């Protein structure tokens, strides 16, 4: 049986999916060339086909609204939706591989498809042991993904970021390490998803579901900025690095990080049993996140590097320790 908290989360997620799909459908129908112009691609010879795709996506939005209204009748809709969100990226990858579309078109599937995989899958698994195990693994997956992201930044991505002097040297490095560069940002995408999943799992322990859901909404807004920024890093660079890289940095280090920090602070305030050194540790994490946002907005490269290192050094082990504490307390209370 779905808990009241998870039911509210699913309703919210499906409602967001409905809003997004309807908005995308209207955009594709009313401005069929806008997507291609924004990605500097040749406009379609038959824009009516793109408009038809927009109508299909928009009608999916109506179905997601129905799923949000009646969770008890939503599984077939969500299963079909998930299938489409898996097949869509596969088709796009085949189109990119054939050379018909550039890799930067990957940004299309970030909000269309990838961001919905985990919640749709969890909903379909509700009531099974697999779902219970996946939820219980949230802190460990978050720890592993963010640790891997920190290692990718230090070993692979650093010389293509602001840490390296000059756009020319950065572009040269990226061009010479394209596969590693793309894998590295793919890991960062997983890290962002795992962090929001951890926040959603943490929210189940709060007495106020409103606060937990509000924090989840804030973190989700950060995830959208994060995934879009990382798709820019992955798909565009080194092309147009002078204009794309600063925008992507502001989105991930500024907007996304600010949202993650605020959401984490909200959850900390709503967790009175988080006491002592673990609570002080948590506030040190959010202070590091705030510093990263400020340095990113101010363009302070040294501060960005130091605060990023501090943030990841503090966050990764804290997630594991805090997750272990919550699960250990749950097991003790069950006994």
C-alpha positions as CSV (number, residue, x, y, z in Angstrom):
1,X,0.0,0.0,0.0
2,X,1.3,3.5,-0.9
3,X,1.9,5.7,2.2
4,X,0.2,9.0,2.4
5,X,3.5,10.8,1.9
6,X,4.5,8.9,-1.2
7,X,1.0,9.3,-2.6
8,X,1.4,13.0,-2.4
9,X,4.8,12.8,-4.0
10,X,3.4,10.8,-6.9
11,X,0.5,13.1,-7.4
12,X,2.8,16.1,-7.5
13,X,5.2,14.3,-9.9
14,X,2.5,13.3,-12.3
15,X,1.0,16.8,-12.2
16,X,4.3,18.3,-13.0
17,X,4.7,15.8,-15.9
18,X,1.2,16.8,-17.1
19,X,2.1,20.5,-17.0
20,X,5.4,19.9,-18.8
21,X,4.0,17.8,-21.5
22,X,1.1,20.2,-22.2
23,X,3.5,23.1,-22.3
24,X,5.9,21.3,-24.6
25,X,3.1,20.3,-26.9
26,X,1.9,23.8,-27.2
27,X,5.4,25.1,-27.8
28,X,6.0,22.5,-30.5
29,X,2.7,23.2,-32.2
30,X,2.8,27.0,-32.1
31,X,6.5,27.5,-32.7
32,X,7.7,24.4,-34.6
33,X,11.0,25.9,-35.7
34,X,12.0,27.2,-32.2
35,X,13.6,24.0,-31.0
36,X,15.8,23.7,-34.1
37,X,16.8,27.4,-34.0
38,X,17.8,27.2,-30.3
39,X,20.1,24.3,-31.1
40,X,21.4,25.9,-34.3
41,X,20.1,23.0,-36.4
42,X,18.7,23.2,-39.9
43,X,14.9,23.8,-39.7
44,X,12.7,20.8,-40.6
45,X,11.5,20.5,-44.2
46,X,8.1,19.4,-42.9
47,X,7.4,21.3,-39.7
48,X,3.9,19.8,-39.6
49,X,5.5,16.5,-38.5
50,X,7.1,18.3,-35.5
51,X,3.7,19.8,-34.7
52,X,2.1,16.4,-34.8
53,X,4.7,15.1,-32.3
54,X,3.9,18.1,-30.1
55,X,0.2,17.2,-30.2
56,X,1.0,13.6,-29.1
57,X,3.2,14.8,-26.3
58,X,0.5,17.2,-25.2
59,X,-2.1,14.5,-25.1
60,X,0.2,12.4,-22.9
61,X,0.0,15.4,-20.5
62,X,-3.7,15.0,-20.3
63,X,-3.2,11.3,-19.4
64,X,-0.6,12.2,-16.7
65,X,-3.2,14.7,-15.2
66,X,-5.6,11.8,-15.0
67,X,-2.9,9.6,-13.3
68,X,-2.3,12.4,-10.7
69,X,-6.1,12.5,-10.0
70,X,-6.6,8.8,-9.7
71,X,-3.5,7.0,-8.5
72,X,-5.4,3.7,-8.2
73,X,-6.0,3.7,-12.0
74,X,-2.6,5.2,-13.0
75,X,-0.3,2.2,-13.5
76,X,-1.2,1.5,-17.1
77,X,-0.8,5.2,-18.1
78,X,2.5,5.4,-16.3
79,X,3.8,2.1,-17.8
80,X,3.0,3.4,-21.3
81,X,4.5,6.7,-20.5
82,X,7.7,5.1,-19.1
83,X,8.0,3.0,-22.2
84,X,7.8,6.1,-24.4
85,X,10.4,7.8,-22.2
86,X,12.8,4.9,-22.7
87,X,12.2,4.5,-26.4
88,X,12.5,8.2,-27.1
89,X,16.2,8.5,-26.0
90,X,17.0,5.3,-27.8
91,X,15.6,6.8,-31.0
92,X,17.4,10.1,-30.4
93,X,20.7,8.2,-29.9
94,X,20.2,6.4,-33.2
95,X,19.5,9.7,-34.9
96,X,22.6,11.3,-33.4
97,X,24.7,8.3,-34.3
98,X,23.5,8.4,-37.9
99,X,24.7,12.0,-38.1
100,X,21.2,13.4,-38.8
101,X,21.2,15.4,-35.5
102,X,24.1,16.8,-33.5
103,X,24.9,15.6,-30.0
104,X,23.7,18.9,-28.5
105,X,20.1,17.7,-29.3
106,X,20.5,15.5,-26.2
107,X,19.1,18.4,-24.2
108,X,15.7,17.4,-25.6
109,X,15.5,14.2,-23.7
110,X,16.7,15.6,-20.3
111,X,13.3,17.1,-19.3
112,X,11.2,15.0,-21.8
113,X,12.4,11.6,-20.6
114,X,15.4,11.1,-18.3
115,X,14.1,13.1,-15.3
116,X,11.0,10.9,-15.1
117,X,12.6,7.5,-15.2
118,X,13.1,7.0,-11.5
119,X,9.8,8.2,-10.1
120,X,7.8,6.4,-12.8
121,X,9.7,3.2,-12.1
122,X,9.2,3.4,-8.4
123,X,5.5,4.0,-8.8
124,X,5.2,0.9,-11.0
125,X,7.2,-1.1,-8.4
126,X,5.0,0.0,-5.5
127,X,4.1,-2.8,-3.2
128,X,7.1,-5.0,-4.1
129,X,10.2,-5.8,-2.2
130,X,12.2,-4.3,-5.1
131,X,10.7,-0.9,-4.3
132,X,11.4,-1.2,-0.6
133,X,15.0,-2.1,-1.3
134,X,15.5,0.7,-3.8
135,X,14.1,3.2,-1.3
136,X,16.3,1.9,1.4
137,X,19.3,2.2,-0.9
138,X,18.7,5.9,-1.5
139,X,21.5,7.1,0.9
140,X,24.0,4.6,-0.4
141,X,23.3,5.4,-4.0
142,X,23.5,9.1,-3.3
143,X,26.9,8.5,-1.5
144,X,28.2,6.4,-4.4
145,X,27.0,8.7,-7.2
146,X,28.3,11.9,-5.6
147,X,31.6,10.3,-4.6
148,X,32.0,9.2,-8.2
149,X,31.1,12.7,-9.4
150,X,33.7,14.2,-7.1
151,X,36.3,11.8,-8.5
152,X,35.3,12.6,-12.1
153,X,35.7,16.3,-11.4
154,X,39.1,15.9,-10.0
155,X,40.5,13.4,-12.5
156,X,38.7,14.1,-15.7
157,X,36.6,17.3,-15.9
158,X,38.7,19.8,-14.0
159,X,40.9,20.9,-16.9
160,X,37.9,21.7,-19.0
161,X,36.3,23.9,-16.4
162,X,37.0,27.4,-15.0
163,X,39.9,25.8,-13.0
164,X,41.9,25.9,-16.2
165,X,43.1,29.3,-17.6
166,X,41.5,30.5,-20.8
167,X,38.8,29.2,-23.1
168,X,41.4,28.0,-25.7
169,X,43.2,25.6,-23.4
170,X,39.9,24.4,-22.0
171,X,38.5,23.7,-25.5
172,X,41.7,22.0,-26.5
173,X,41.5,19.7,-23.5
174,X,37.9,18.8,-24.0
175,X,38.4,18.1,-27.7
176,X,41.2,15.7,-26.8
177,X,39.2,13.9,-24.1
178,X,35.7,13.9,-25.5
179,X,34.7,10.4,-24.4
180,X,35.9,10.9,-20.8
181,X,34.4,14.4,-20.7
182,X,31.0,13.1,-21.7
183,X,31.1,10.2,-19.3
184,X,32.1,12.5,-16.5
185,X,29.1,14.8,-17.0
186,X,26.9,11.7,-17.3
187,X,28.1,10.7,-13.8
188,X,27.2,14.2,-12.6
189,X,23.7,13.8,-14.0
190,X,23.3,10.6,-12.0
191,X,24.6,12.4,-8.9
192,X,22.0,15.1,-9.2
193,X,19.2,12.6,-9.6
194,X,20.5,10.6,-6.6
195,X,20.6,13.7,-4.4
196,X,16.9,14.6,-5.1
197,X,16.0,11.0,-4.5
198,X,17.8,11.1,-1.2
199,X,15.9,14.3,-0.3
200,X,12.6,12.6,-1.2
201,X,13.5,9.6,1.0
202,X,14.6,11.9,3.9
203,X,11.3,13.7,3.7
204,X,9.4,10.6,4.6
205,X,10.9,10.9,8.1
206,X,9.6,14.4,8.7
207,X,6.4,15.0,10.7
208,X,5.4,17.7,8.3
209,X,4.7,16.3,4.9
210,X,4.1,19.8,3.6
211,X,7.6,20.9,4.5
212,X,9.0,17.7,3.0
213,X,7.2,18.1,-0.3
214,X,8.1,21.8,-0.5
215,X,11.8,20.8,-0.1
216,X,11.3,18.2,-2.8
217,X,9.9,20.8,-5.1
218,X,12.8,23.2,-4.5
219,X,15.3,20.4,-5.1
220,X,13.5,19.3,-8.2
221,X,13.8,22.9,-9.6
222,X,17.5,22.6,-8.9
223,X,17.6,19.2,-10.7
224,X,16.0,20.6,-13.8
225,X,18.7,23.4,-13.9
226,X,21.4,20.9,-13.1
227,X,20.5,18.4,-15.8
228,X,20.0,21.0,-18.5
229,X,23.4,22.6,-17.6
230,X,25.2,19.3,-17.7
231,X,23.5,18.4,-21.0
232,X,25.0,21.7,-22.3
233,X,28.5,20.7,-21.1
234,X,28.1,17.2,-22.5
235,X,26.5,18.0,-25.8
236,X,27.8,21.4,-26.9
237,X,31.4,21.8,-25.6
238,X,34.0,22.5,-27.0
239,X,31.7,24.2,-29.6
240,X,30.7,27.7,-28.6
241,X,32.5,27.3,-25.3
242,X,32.8,31.1,-24.7
243,X,29.0,31.5,-24.5
244,X,27.8,28.0,-23.5
245,X,30.2,27.3,-20.6
246,X,29.4,30.4,-18.5
247,X,25.7,29.9,-18.9
248,X,26.0,26.2,-17.9
249,X,28.1,27.1,-14.9
250,X,25.6,29.7,-13.7
251,X,22.8,27.1,-14.0
252,X,24.6,24.3,-12.1
253,X,26.8,26.1,-9.7
254,X,24.4,29.0,-9.1
255,X,20.8,28.1,-9.6
256,X,20.9,24.3,-9.1
257,X,23.2,24.4,-6.1
258,X,21.2,27.2,-4.5
259,X,18.0,25.1,-4.8
260,X,19.8,22.0,-3.4
261,X,21.2,24.0,-0.5
262,X,17.8,25.6,0.4
263,X,16.0,22.2,0.2
264,X,18.7,20.6,2.4
265,X,18.3,23.4,4.9
266,X,14.5,23.0,4.9
267,X,14.8,19.3,5.6
268,X,17.3,19.9,8.4
269,X,15.0,22.4,10.1
270,X,12.2,19.9,9.9
271,X,14.2,17.1,11.4
272,X,14.4,17.8,15.2
273,X,15.9,14.4,15.9
274,X,19.0,15.4,13.8
275,X,21.1,16.6,16.8
276,X,24.6,17.1,17.9
277,X,27.7,16.8,15.6
278,X,25.5,15.4,12.8
279,X,23.4,18.5,12.8
280,X,26.5,20.8,12.9
281,X,27.9,18.8,10.0
282,X,24.7,19.3,8.0
283,X,24.8,23.1,8.5
284,X,28.5,23.1,7.4
285,X,27.3,21.4,4.2
286,X,24.7,24.0,3.5
287,X,27.1,26.8,4.3
288,X,29.5,25.4,1.7
289,X,26.6,25.2,-0.8
290,X,25.8,28.8,-0.1
291,X,29.4,29.8,-0.6
292,X,29.5,28.0,-3.9
293,X,26.4,29.8,-5.1
294,X,27.8,33.2,-4.1
295,X,31.2,32.6,-5.7
296,X,29.6,31.3,-8.9
297,X,27.4,34.3,-9.2
298,X,30.4,36.6,-8.5
299,X,32.7,34.8,-10.9
300,X,35.2,34.0,-8.2
301,X,37.0,30.9,-9.6
302,X,39.2,30.2,-6.6
303,X,36.3,30.4,-4.3
304,X,34.2,28.1,-6.6
305,X,37.0,25.5,-6.5
306,X,37.5,25.6,-2.8
307,X,33.7,25.6,-1.9
308,X,33.0,22.8,-4.4
309,X,35.8,20.7,-2.8
310,X,34.5,21.5,0.7
311,X,30.9,20.7,-0.3
312,X,31.6,17.3,-1.8
313,X,34.0,16.4,1.0
314,X,31.4,17.1,3.6
315,X,28.3,15.9,1.8
316,X,29.3,12.4,0.6
317,X,30.2,10.9,4.0
318,X,27.4,12.8,5.8
319,X,24.8,11.2,3.5
320,X,26.1,7.7,4.3
321,X,26.3,8.4,8.1
322,X,22.9,10.0,8.3
323,X,21.3,7.4,6.1
324,X,22.8,4.6,8.3
325,X,21.5,6.3,11.4
326,X,17.9,6.6,10.1
327,X,17.8,3.0,8.9
328,X,19.4,1.7,12.1
329,X,16.8,3.6,14.2
330,X,14.0,2.2,12.0
331,X,15.3,-1.4,12.5
332,X,15.6,-0.9,16.3
333,X,12.1,0.5,16.6
334,X,10.8,-2.4,14.5
335,X,12.3,-4.9,16.9
